[in-house]
Amino acid sequence: MHLDPPRIITQLPVELTWNEGDSKELTCSTDGKPKPRVTWKRDDSIVMQARQVAKLVFLSVTYKEAGLYKCLAENAGGRKQKQVQVNVLCKFMNEYF
């Protein structure tokens, strides 16, 4: 059986800044033989696992989503990793001022 080490196709920036309440996603697309297992981690805790493509969807971003997200692709040929720092800007309600 021919093995191709995993490759992460998705281009991830070093850092992202999101506004609280916005809808956002993080996608990690991979390639390799066999198809890689893809794991998203936030601050070293597993958030999601999938085959070949893993997409995190945030319907309404909160400050709790801030952190270092790592996409890890693994198969019998090896492993690759990319990461992105997500910052969240909090909304402040100024109704009474």
C-alpha positions in Angstrom: 0.0 0.0 0.0 1.3 3.4 -1.0 1.4 6.0 1.9 1.2 9.7 1.4 2.0 11.7 4.6 -0.8 14.1 5.5 -0.8 17.6 4.2 -2.9 20.5 5.5 -4.3 22.3 2.5 -6.0 25.1 4.4 -4.0 28.3 4.8 -4.4 29.5 8.4 -3.2 33.0 9.5 -1.1 33.3 12.6 -3.8 35.3 14.3 -7.5 36.2 13.8 -9.6 38.8 15.7 -13.3 38.3 15.8 -16.1 40.5 17.2 -18.3 39.0 19.9 -21.7 38.0 18.5 -20.4 37.4 15.0 -20.8 34.1 13.2 -17.5 32.5 12.2 -15.9 29.2 11.1 -12.5 27.6 11.2 -12.0 24.9 8.5 -9.0 22.5 8.3 -8.8 20.6 5.0 -6.3 17.8 4.5 -5.0 15.4 2.0 -3.0 12.1 2.2 -3.3 8.3 1.8 -5.0 6.9 3.8 -7.3 9.9 4.4 -6.0 11.7 7.5 -7.8 12.0 10.8 -8.2 15.7 11.5 -8.3 17.0 15.1 -9.1 20.5 16.2 -7.7 21.4 19.6 -8.2 24.6 21.6 -5.5 25.2 24.3 -4.7 21.5 24.0 -8.2 20.2 24.6 -9.9 18.3 21.7 -12.7 20.2 20.2 -13.5 18.1 17.2 -12.3 15.1 15.2 -13.2 14.1 11.6 -11.8 12.5 8.5 -10.1 14.7 5.9 -12.0 17.9 6.7 -13.0 19.4 10.1 -15.0 22.5 10.3 -15.7 24.4 13.6 -18.8 26.6 13.4 -19.4 29.4 15.9 -23.0 30.8 15.5 -22.4 33.6 18.0 -18.8 34.1 19.1 -18.2 34.8 22.8 -15.0 35.6 24.7 -14.9 31.9 25.7 -14.0 31.0 22.1 -10.7 32.9 22.3 -7.6 30.8 22.4 -4.9 28.9 20.4 -6.5 26.6 17.9 -4.5 23.7 16.4 -5.4 21.6 13.4 -3.6 18.3 13.6 -3.7 15.8 10.6 -2.6 12.2 11.2 -2.4 9.1 9.2 0.0 6.0 8.9 2.4 8.2 6.9 2.9 10.8 9.7 1.4 14.0 11.2 1.2 17.7 10.4 0.0 20.6 12.5 -1.0 24.2 11.9 -2.3 26.7 14.5 -4.1 30.0 14.7 -4.5 32.4 17.7 -8.2 33.6 17.9 -8.8 36.8 19.8 -12.4 38.0 20.6 -13.3 41.7 20.9 -16.1 42.1 23.5 -19.1 44.2 22.8 -20.0 46.8 25.5 -23.5 48.0 25.9 -23.6 51.7 26.4 -27.4 52.2 26.4 -27.5 54.3 29.6 -24.5 56.5 28.9 
